[in-house]
Amino acid sequence: MEKELVIYNTLSRKKEVFKPISPPHIGMYVCGPTLYSDVHIGNCRTFTSFDIMYRYLMHIGYKVRYVRNITDVGHLEDEVAGIGEDRISKQARLKKLEPMEIVQRYAFGFREVMSLLNILPPSIEPIASGHIPEQIEMTQKIVEEGFAYVKDGNVYFDVEKFSKNHNYGILSGRSLDDQLNNTRELEGQEKKRGRLDFALWKNAKPEHIMRWHSPWGVGFPGWHIECSAMSQKYLGKTFDIHGGGMDLIPTHHTNEIAQSVGCCGATPARYWVHTNMLTLNGQKMSRSLGNVFLPVELFTGMKLAADSSSATPSQAKLDGKHPLFEKAYNPMAVRFFMLQSHYRSTLDFSNEALSASEKGFSRLMSAIKTLDKIKVSEKSDSDIKALKQKCYEAMNDDFNSPVAIAQLFDGVKIINSVADGKEKISEEDLHLLKKLFHDFVFDIFGLKPEEKVTDNNQLMNEVMKAVINIRSQVRTKKDFATSDLIRDELAKAKISIKDTKEGTSWNHEE
C-alpha cells in the first residue's frame, strides 16, 4: 500500500497530508505569465513542475480543475511598489501596436514553448482583461468591509488596518514591522496612507491605453486583485492548491491572501506550493550578468515558429543558439533535466548537466524500446512490485520526481540485465514493468520519445554542419590535402563551400 500524498505547504512551512476539500474534485490555481515579452526559462520550470503535479493528481484518481491565468493588464514595471508603466501598454506604445496585438503575438510563442515541453493546457486559461467586472465587484466588497480606501480615483488596500486583526505576513513568515523597515520610500506614493498599501484599482492617466469605467472613475485593475477575482470565480472562495514561483511569495501571493480574507474572511487556498529559482553555472540569473536566456535559445525545433507568421521577433532570430551553451537541446531532454531536481530545489543550468541529462533521457527511452524485445521466464529474479511501490512513495512525498526517476533507473538496470540474459522475469512482472514505465515516463512525467528528423532541409543542414566541422579540424592541422578532397567531393554533389573571416558557408546549386 502506497503512503498518503503529502505536500509541502508554504503557509505552514511543513509537509502536510493532502486532504482535498471535496474529493475526488480538486481546484488548483497557478499564476500564469504576463505576456509582454517571450516566455523565459524560469516560467518553463514553474509550469513544468505544476504540469507534473497536475498529471500525478489525475493519475491517482483525482478530477482536477486546473486554472492558469494570463495577465494582460495591470502588471506595472515596479511590481513590488506598484508604480511605473503597465508592461504591456509600454510595449504597445513602443511598437505602435494595440495592447492585444502584443498579447496575441507573445501568446503564440508561449503556447508553442508549452507544447514543445509537452505541458498540458490548463482546464481554464482566464485572461485578466476579460474579468474586469469581477475585479471591480471584489474591490467594492473590500472597500465595504473597511479594508480599502479611495483616493483620487485610486483604491488602495489598507495593510496596517488589516493587520490589526489578521496576520499580513502569514505566507512569508515576516512580521509587519520587518516588512515596513525593509520597504523603501518612493516618489509618487503620497496618495497612500501606508508604505505597504497596494492598489486594487488605479486611476488611468489620459495617455494610458488600457482603461475601463468603474465606480471610482476611469482606470484599470491592480495586478494582485486579478488573480484573486479569477481564482474565486472558477474555483470558489477557498480551493485546494495555489501555486507559482517562490518570487511571488513576499508580494503577489501575500497580497492575494490579504485581499481574499478582506473580502470573504477566508484564505483562498489550503495548500500554497512554490517552485524554486534557477541558476546558470552556479550564478543567479540576471540581465546585469548577461546570463538570462530564453527557451528559443536552448531548444532545437524552434525553426518552425520562425517560419510562421505567428513568430515573435526573438523566435525569428533564434534557433537554439546561445553563447553560453555548446549546443541546442531537444525540449524533452530539457524537461527530463528539470525533473531531475525537486521543484523546491534550486535548478542549475550548465552544459555538463544538460549533456548528462540528454544521455540519461536517451538511456531511459532505449530501455523502454528494449522492454518489447525481452523474453519471459517462469519466475522473476527482481521484485517489480517493490519497485513500483518505491516509485509511488517518491511521488507521494511532495512529488519527489528525482527520487522516482532514480527508482526507474533501477528498473532500467533490470531491463538491460534481462535483455542480456543475466536475469529472468515472469510474464506477469514484465506486464507490470511495462505498465510502470508507461505510467511514469509518459503519463506522469510527460516525456515523449525524440522525434526523428524528417525534414530533408534540416537533415542536410545537420550533415553539412558536421562536414564543415571536420574540414575545419583538418585545416587547423594543416592537412590541406584532406581539406581540398572534402571540398572537391562536395563540388561533385554541386555543393560549394566558401571560407571567410566569419567562418565557412555552403551553398547547393540546383
N, C-alpha and C positions, 0 to 999 in steps of 0.2 A: 504494500500500500504506500503510495507516494505521500509525502508530507504536505501539509496545507500550504497554500501560496502565502508568502509573506512579502511585504513591500516596504521599502524604506520611506517613511513619511517625514518630509522636511518640517512639517508642522510640529511633530513630537520629537524630531531628531533621533528616531529609532525605528527599527523594523517592527512592523505590526502585521498580525494575521489579517489577510484581506477578507472583509465581510461586506459584500455589496448591500446597498440599501434595499433593492427589490430584485433579488436573484430569480432567474438567471440573467436578468437585464442589467447592463452596466452603462453608465454615462461617462464618457471621457472627453475632456476638452483640452486641446493643446494650442498654445498661441502660435499662429502661423506667421508668414513673412510680411514685411512691408515692401510692396513691390515698386520701389523707386529705382532699383538697380538689379543687377544679376544676383541670383541666389548665391550665397557664399558657402564655403565648405563647412562652416560651423552649423548652419541650418541643416545641411545634409546629415551631420552626425546626430543632431537632435531628432530630426524626422525619421531617420533610420532606427534610432533607439525606440521611439514610440511605435513605429511600424512593427517591430519585434514584439512589443507588449501587446499590441492590438491583435497580431496574429496568434500569439500564445493564448491570450484570453479566449479567443474564438475557438482555438484548438481544444481547450479543456472544457468546452461546452457553454461558455457564456454568449449571450446575444449582446453585442456591443454597438452602441450608437456613438460613433467617433466624430467629434466636431473639431475641425481645424480651420480657423478663420483666415481671411486675407485682409490686411489693413491697407486701406487706400485713402485715408484722410485722418488728420489729427495727430499724426506722429511727427512731432516737432524735432528740429535739429538737436536741441539740448533736451533729451528726453527726461533727464533727472529733474532739471529745473522747470521743464515745461515751457521753455521760451524758444524763440527763434522761428524760422520759417518752416512751414509744412514741407516735409521732404519731397512728397510727390508734386505738390504745387510748384516747388522750386525747380524740379526737373522739367515740368511742363513749361514754365516761364523761360528757362534757359534754352530749351529745344523748340520753343514756339509751337507747342502741341497742346491738345486738350489733356487734362489730367487722366482721363480714362484711356487715352491713347498710350500714355506712359504705362499704366497698369496693365493694359492688354498686351503691350509689347513684352513686358517682363514676365507676364503670366505664362506666355508660350514657353519661354526659356525655363521657368520654374517647373512647369509640368513635365517638360521633356527630361530635365535632370531627375525628377522624381521617378519617371518611367524607366530611365536608364538604370537607376538604382533598384528598380523593381519594388518601389514603395507603393503600397496600396492606396488608392484615393480614399479620403475620409467619407463617412456616411453623409455628412453635410459640410459644405465649404462656404459659410456665410461671408459676405463682403460688408465691411463696416458702413459704407455709404448707402447700402441697401437697408439699413436698420436704424435710420435717424429717428423715426417716431419712438422706437423702443428706448433709445438713449435719452431722448427728451423726457419721456414718461418716468424713467428711473431717476433722472436728475431732479425732476419735480418732487418725487416721493422723498428723496434725500433732503431737499430743502424743507419740505413739510415736517419731516422728523426732527428738524433743527440741527442737522449736521452739515449744512452748507449755507452759504450766504451769497447774495448777488451784489456785484459792484461794477457799475458802468457797462452793463451788458455781459459781464463775465460771471460765471458761477463757480465758486471755489469750495472745496471740501475743507471743513474746519477740523484739522487734525488734533489740535490741542483740546478742543471741546469734546471730540470723540474719545480722546484718551482719558478723560476723567472717569469714564465707566468701562472702557474697553482697552485691550492691550493692542496698540497700533503695531508694535514690533513682534507680534506673536510668531510670524513666519521667519523673520530674520534673526530673532533672538536678541535684538538690540533694544535698549531702553530708549524712551523718548528723549531723555537728556543727552544720551550718547549721540542720537541722530541729530539733535539740534546743535550740539557742539561741533559736529562734523559737516554741517551744512553751511556753505559759503553765502555771504551777502551778494546779491545780484541786482544789477540795474533792471528797471522795468517791472519790479515786483512790489512797488509801493501800494498797489491795489489789494494785495494780500494782507491778511491780518497776521498770519504766522509764516515763518520761512518754510515749513514743511507742507503748508496748504498746497493743494494741487487743483488744476482746472478740471471741472466736469463739462463746462461749456465755455467756449472762447468767443469773444466779440470779434467779428471779422472786419478788418480794415478794408477800405474801398478797393485796394488792389488785390485782395485775397480772392483767389479763383473759386475755390470750393466753399459754398456758403448756403445756409438754409434758414428759413424763418423759424423762430422759437418764441416762447413767452418772454424771453429776455432780449429780444432783438435778433437781427441777422447775425449768424455766426456759424460755428462748427464744433463738433464734439471734441472733448479731450481724449487722449489715447486710451487711458485706463478704463473709462466708462464703456468703451466699445465692447471689450471682452466680457465685462460683467453683464451687459444687456444681452449680448448674443448667446452666452452660455446659459443664462436664465431662460431665454426664450425657447431654446431647443432641449435643455436638459433639466430645467426646473430650478427652484431656489437653492436646493442642495443636491449635488450629484456625487459620483464616486471618485473620479480621478481628474485632477487638473495638473497639466504638465507644461514644461518649457525648459529653456536653458537656465542654468543657475544664475546668469547675469540678470534675470528678470526678478529674482527674489527680493532685493532690497527696495525696489521702487514699484515696478509694474504689478507684481503679484501682491505685494504688501498693500498697495492702494486698491487692488481688486477686492481683497478681503474686507478692507475698511468700508468700501462702497456698498458691498453686499450686506454687511452687518448693519450699516447705517440705514439701508433701505428696507431690509427684510428681517433684520435681527438674527440672521444665521450666516455662518461661514459657508461660502459657496460649495466647497468640496471637502470630502472627508480625508482624502489622501492627496498630498502635494508632492509631485515627483519631478526631479530636476536632473538634467544631464550636465556633465562637467565640461570644462573648457578644452580647447585644442592648443597644442604647441607644435612648433616646427623645429626639428633638431634641438629640442630641449628649451627653446625660447618661446615666450608667449607671442602669439601672432599680433602684429600691429602694423598699421600703414607706415608709421615713422621708421620702423625697422626694415620695411620693404619685404616682409616675408608673408604677406597676405596673398592668398591665391584663390581662384575660383574653380569650380568643378570642370569647366571647359578647358582649363589649363592643365588638368590632370588626367581627364578621361580620354580614352580612344572612343570613337563612334560619334563625335560631335559634328563631324563634317556635314552630315545630312541636314542638320539645322542651319548650318551656314549657307547651304544651297537653297534654302526655302525663304519665302517672303516673310516668314514669322521670326526669322533670326534676329536676335538683338545685335547691336554693333559689336560687342565683345565676342559673341559667338562667330560672327562673320570673319574675325581676325584670328581666332584661336582654334587649334585642333590638337589638344593635348600637348601644348608646348609651354614650358616654364623653365627659366634658367636654374631654378633650384632642384629640378628633377631630371634624372638621366634619361627618362623615357616616359611615355604615356602608359596608363594602366587601364585594363578592362574594368568597367564600373563594378562588375561582380567581384573582382579581386579587391577593389576598394571597400565594397560593402563587407566582404569577409574580413578585411583588415579591421574595420570598425567593430565587428562582432567580437574580435579577439581581446578587446578591452571592455571592462564592465562600464555600463553607461554612467556610473557615478565616479569613474576614474578619469584622470587626465589622459587624453589621447595624443600621442606624439607622432607626428608625421616625419618620416625620413626615407631616403632612398632604400636604406638597408631593411627597414621594417616593411615597406611596401613590397620590396622584392621577395622577402621571406614569406609574406602573406600570399603573394602570387603563386609561389611554389607550393605552399600548403593547400591553397584552393585547387590547384591542378591535381595534387595528390588525392584530395578528397573526391573530386569528380572522377578520377581514374578508378578509384576503389569502387565507386557506385557502378561503373560500367562492368567491373570485374564480377560484381555480385551476380550478374546474369549468366556468367560462364562457369561458375564453380559447381562441383558435383557434390551430391548429398550422400551421407552415410546413415547408418542406423542410429548412431548416437553422436553427441557433441562433446568436444573437449573443453569448450568455454561456456560460461553461464551467461547466455544472452539476456535472460530475464533480469539478472542483476545489473547488466549494462544499461538496459532500458530504464530501470528504476533510478540509477545514478544520474541519467540524463534529465529525467523529470525532477529529481531532487534539486539539481542545479538550477533549473529554470524556476522552480518554486521558491528558491532562495533569492528573491528580489531580481528575478530574470537574469541569472548569472550565466550569460552566454559563453564567456571564455571557459568556464569550468565544463559546461555542456559540450563545447567543441573538443576539449581535451578528452572527454569520455568517448566522443565519436571517433577520435583518432586511435583510441584503444580498440575500437571496432574496426578501424582500417587495418590495424595490425592483424586482427583475427581474419579478416577477409583475405589479405595477402598471404597469410600463413596457410589458410585452407586452399587457396589457389595454387600454392607451391607444393601442396601435398604433405605439409608438415603438421597439419591439424585437420580434424574432422568436424563436420557439422551435420545435424539431422535436418530433414525436410521441414519439420515444424520450426526449428530455430532459424533456418535460412529464411523462411517466410517472415518470421518475427524481425529478423535483422534487416530485411529489405524494407519492411514497413517502418521500422525505426528510422532508417536513413532517409526514406522518402518524407516522413512526417517532419523530421527535424531540419534536414537540409533544404527542402523545397517549401514545405508549408509554413514552418515556424521561422526559419532563418531567411526565407525568401530568396535563396540563391538559385541561379539558373546556370546550366552548362554554357561555356563560352561558345558563341556562335562562330562558325567557320566563315572566313572571308569569301563572299560570293561575288562581290563587286570586282570585275576584272581590272578596272582602273586603280582601285585601291590595292589590289594584289600586285599590279605592275609597279606601283609606287613603292611598295614594301621591298620587292625584289631589287629594284634599281637602287634603293637606299643601301641595301646590303652590298651590291656590286660596287657602288661608288666608295663605300667604306673600305672594302677590301683593296680597291685600287689605290686609295689614299694611303693605306698602310704600306703597300709595296713601294710607292713613290717615296715615302719617308725613309725607307731602307735603301733608296737609290737603285731599286731594281726596275729600271726603266724599260727593260725588255718585256717583263711581265705586264707592266703598265700599258705599254703600247699594244701588246697582244690583246688585252681586255678591250681597249679602245677599238682595235681593228675587228674583233669578233662582234662587238656591238654594232659596228658600222654595217656588217653583213646583214644584220637584222633591221637595218635602217634606223638605228638609234645612234644619234650623235651626242657627244659629250663635250662640254666647254669648261675649261679651267679658268677661273678669275680670282682676284684677290679675296672676293667674298665667299669663294668656295666653288664647288663643281655642280653644274646643272646639266640636265639632259633633255633631249627632245626626240620624239618619234615621228619620222616622216611617213605620212600615209602613202 
